[in-house]
Amino acid sequence: MSETGKPETGKSETGLLDGLVVLDLSQFLAGPLAALRLSDLGARVIKVERPGAGDLCRGIYLDADEVGGDSTLFHAINRDKEGIALDFKAPSDLARLHALAARADVVIQNFRPGVAARLGLDDAALRRRNPGLVCGSITGYGDAGPWMDRPGQDLLAQARSGLMWLSGDAQQGPVPVGLAVADMLAGHTLVQGILAALVRRFRTGAGATVETSLLEVLVDLQFEVLTTHLNDGGRMPHRGEFRSAHAYLAAPYGAYPTADGFLALAMMPLARLAALIDLPALADLAAESGAEFTRRDAAKRLIAAQLASRPTAAWLAILEPADVWCAEVLDWPALLRSEGFRALDMLQSVRRPDGTSLRTTRIPLRVDGVRRSGQRAAPALGADTTAVLKALT
């Protein structure tokens, strides 16, 4: 349920994808995230796991916490899904899975290239009984080339993408993004393709195969700066020596310590900032043509020394009324306390049949002013096998 007392918008209400059935054969993060977003939009999502351990994500812990014997990570990605257990290598269970696919609208999988075909679960096999089926697939590096069989893991994809050389200061080595950004982007990108395929199917009746990979989405993430690299003679991005926040953007862009916290400054003329924060030395530097680029680090050091002299609130009181692009740098506790975050109503509590509850996020979309919520936590392994097979096979 929503935690702010606002009206509930549970799964009993009609969502944009109400009536669609999605089979989620994937595990870990990227594929299950795509299925989660379709569920948030109203689709009926059936998570299919192998008997025994199930999705290996059940046992991947970000800390020591668990809910009902499964990791909080698993619950965050698989809330509000039904769960069934089928052995993909057992002929009887494989037949059941094909029967489910014949009634489904979407199937999502993230097997390594070639595995789905060996299991008899490739797109062509599934569409023999259901020509309009939309099949979504995520791999690490596509289904061709020398990397196709390499492990499709987020950090490894970041390592191969060039992304790690865009964060951090110049004297540092490669700096990974502190989130599973490839997995998350792949999940969201796959959803875009699936929704487009469903639009075509409603017009023509034709199914589709929608594919992406961790490497493809990370290349796309870098489309602005990579395009610059491709068109300026192959010049490498240059990270700043001091408080670098973007390899290409000029001073003052970055996050700076204040007397009691941190303040982020976005793009603005150095001369204007110098006047607002009473920093003549910065004004002198700003008088040099192109100094915001050529003397980026020197400018940032001057700004940092000045901002460290007063609390964050004092600087915000000066800069915000002047329409300067700035913000206090919040940690999670501060974010959760803030009125700006609370107004979005982005948190909910979901519950397992055993009464165990879990706080988690809600869909980052509002439709007609309403943000939907679910009530169910992630399913116990095979919890809905009997009911689902009875209803859909």
N, C-alpha and C positions, 0 to 999 in steps of 0.2 A: 504494500500500500504506500501511497505518497506520504512523506513525513511532515508535510506542512499544513495538513488539514484541508487542503484543497480537494475539490470533488474528484473522486476516483474515476479512472478510465480503464477498467480491467479487461481481460481477454473476453469476457462475456459480451462486450460491446463490439460492434462491427468495425474492423479495421480496413484499410485500403486494399489489403490482399486477402480479405476474408473469403474462405472457400477454396483457396489454393492449398495444396498438399506438397510439402517439401520433405524429401528424404535426405538426411544428413549422414553420410557415410564417413565423414572426415574426422580427424582428431587433432589434438594440440590447439592451435589458435586461429590460423588464417581461415580455413574452411568453416569451422564452427562459428566464427565471428560473422561470416556471411550469412549463415543460417539463422543466427541470433537476430540480425537486423531484419531479415524477412519475417521472423516471428514477431518482432516488435511492430512490424507494419500490418500484422493481422493474419499471416499465414499459419497453417497448422504444420509444425515442424516435428518430425519424428526422427530422433537420434538413434542410429543403428550402430550398436557396438558388438564386439565379439564377446562371447561368454568368458568368464574368468576375470581378467584384469580390466576389460573394457578399454575405453579411451585412456591412453597412457597419461594424459593430462590430469586424470584423477589423482595421481601420485606426485605431481610436480608442485612443489611448495615454494612460495615466495617468502614465507616465514613459517613458524611452527604452528600456525593456526590451521584448523580444519573444521568443517561443518558436516556432521553426519558421516564422518569417515572419509570425506573427499576434500581436496584442497579448495581454498577460497578461489583460486584461479579457475578451477573447473566450474565452480558455481557461477562465477561472473560471466563466463562465456556461454554457458549452457542453460541458463535459467529459462523457465517457461517452455521447455521442450518436453515432449513425451519421449520415453526411452524404451527401446526393445533390444534384446540380445539375440543375435543370429550368428551362426558359424558359417562364414563365407565359403569354407572349403567342404562343408557337408552338403550333399546333393539336395536333401530335403529342405534345409534352410535356404540354400541358394534359390530353390524354386519358390519359396515363400517371398524372398527378397524380390525376385522378378515379378511376382504377382503384385507386390506393393508398388513397384516401379510402374506397372501397367496402369495403376490408379493415380499415380502422382503427377504433379505438374513440373516439378524440379527435382533433380538429383544433384547433390554436391559431393565431390570426393577430392582428396588430395593425396592419392597414392603416388608413389614414384612412377615415372614413365614405364609403361609395359605391364605393371602389376594388375591394373583393372582388366586388361585383355586376358591375362593368364587366369584370372578368377572368373572370367565370363561376365564381367560387369562393365565392359567397355560401352561406349555410347551407342554403337551400332547394334550391339546385342540387346540393350535396353529398349531401343526404339523399334525393334521388330514388332513388339506388341503395343507400342505407344508412340506413333510417329510424331506426335506433337510435344514429346518430352523435351524439356530444356535441361541440358547437362552442363554443369559448371565444374571446372577443374582448376586447381592451383598446384603448381609444381615449384621447385626451387629455381630452375634455370631453363625451363622450356622442355620440349620433347625431342630436341636434336642438338647436336654439337657435343664437344668434349666434356662439358660440365653437366650434362643431363642426368647422370647417375650420382652426382655428388650430393651429399646431404643438404636438403633444403631447409636450413636452419637460419634464423634471423640474423644472428651476429655474423655468420659466415657469408650471408648474402650482402650485408653491409660492407664487409671486408672487400668483396669483389666489385662493389658498385662505384667506388671512388668517394662515397659519401663521408667517410671518416676523416677526410682531409679538409672538410669545410668548417668543422667546429674546433673550438679550443684556440689557444694562442700559438704563434708561429714556432716558438721553441719546443712545443709539445709534439709528440708523435701523433699517430692517428687517434681520433677521439670518437668512439661509438656514440650513437644516440642512446640515451638512457631508457628507452622503451623498445618493445618489439615492433618497431615502426614498419618493417617490411611485411610482417604478418598482418598487421592492422590495415595497412594500405591495400594489400592484396585482397583481404576480405571485403573491404568497401568497394574496390574496383570491380571485383567479381559481381557484387550485387548490382552495380550499374549495368553491366553486361547482361545479367539475368533479366532484369526488369525490361531492358530494351528488347531482348529476345521474346519475352512474354507479350509485349505490345505487338510485335510482328506476328506471333502465333495467334493472337486474337483476331488479327486481320486476315491471315492466310491459312491458319491451321498447321503451319510448318514448325517443327521443333528446331533446335539449334544446339551447337556445342560452343560453349563460351569458355575460353581459357586465358589464364594469366599466370605470372610467376613472380616470385619475390624479386628477382633481378629486374624484370620489366617495370614493376611499380616503383622501384628505387631509382631507375633511370628517369622515369616520368616525373618523380618528385623533384628531380634536379633540372627540369626542363629549362628554367630561366638561365641559371648559371652555366649549364652545359651548352646551351645555345650560344652564350657569350664566348665560351671557350672555343667552340667550333668555328666562330666567325671573326676571331681577333688574332689569327695566326697561331692558335694553340697555346696561348699564354696561360701558364698555370695560375690558379687563384692564389692570392697572397693573404694569408691570415695575419692579422695585426699582432704586434709584439705584446700589446697591453690591453687587457679586457676586451679581446676580440669577440664580436657577436655575429659578424658576417664577413666573409672573406672579400666581398666586393664593395660593401657600403662604407661611406666615409664617416668620419667623426661628426657628431658625437655618438653615433649608434652603438649602444652597449648598456651594460648594467653596472652601476657604480655603488660602492659602499657609502653610506651616510653615517651620521653619528650613532644611529640606533638601528640601522637596517640596510636596505638596498633600494636604489631607485633606477628604473629603466628609462633611457632617453632614446627616442627614435630619431628620424631624420629632421633636421632643421638647420638654418644658417648659423655658423659659428658666431658671427658678429652679434646676431640677435641674442643668442644664449649668453654671450659674454656680458651684454648689457643687463640682462635679467638677473644674473647671479653675481654681478659686480666683480668681474674678473678682467681687469685691464690687460693682463699678459695674454689672455686668450684673444682679446680684441686686436692686439698688435699682430699676433700670429695669423688671425683671420684676414688681415689686410694683404697678406701674401696671396697671389693668384694660385688657386688650386690647392691651398694649404690643407683643406679638409681631407684631401686624398694623400698628397705628398708628405704631409707632416701629421698624419693621422694619430700616430702613437704619442707624439709630443702634445697634441691638443688634448688627447684623452688623459694624459697624466696631469695636466693643468686642471681639467674638469674634476678629476677624481680627488685631487687634493682639496679643492674648494668644497665639493659636496660633502666630504667627510667631516666638515666643521660644524654641521648643523643636522638636526634630526630630519627624517624623511618628511614628516608632516609640515615642517617649516618650509621645505623646498616646494612641496606640492601647493602650499598656500600661495606661493609666488608664481609658479609655472602654470598651474592649471587655469587660473583666471586669464592668463595671457595666451591661452589656447595652444600651449606647447604640448606636443605628444609625449607624455610621460606617464609612468605608473609605478606605484609601490610594488616591489617584488614580494609576492606572498608565498609562504609555505602552505602545506595542506591544512593545518589547523587554522591558519589565518583565513584561507579561502573559505573553509566551511563555516567560519564565524561571520563572514561578510554578508551584508544585506544584498549586495549585487548577486552573489551566488545563490542565496536563499530564495531570491525572487524568481530564479529560473526553475525551482522545484525539480531538481535533477536527481534526487535520491529516492529510493524506495526500500521497503523491506519485503522479502519474499520468504515463503515458509515451506518446509518439507512436511510430508504426511506425519512424520514422527513429532512434529511441533517445533523442530529446530528452525530458527529464523536466521536470516542473513541480510545485512545492509549492503546495497549495491547501487549502481547507477540506473538511469532510465534512458530511453531512446532520445537522441539529440535532435529530434524533429517534432514539430507541432503541426497538426493538420486541423484547419479551421479553428485555430486557437487552442487546441487540446493536445496534450501529450499523453499517449497511452501508457498504461502500466500493466504488468502482469502480477500474478499472485504466487506462482509456483517457483520454487527453487529448482535447481538442476535435478533431473530424475535419478533415483537410485538405479544401479545397473539392471536393466531388463524389467523395470517396474511396470511397464505398460505392454509387455509382449503379448499377453493373452488378449487383452482388450483390443489392441491395434490389429492383430492378425484376424480376429473375429470380425472386426468392422470393415477391413479393407482388403481381405483376400477371400 
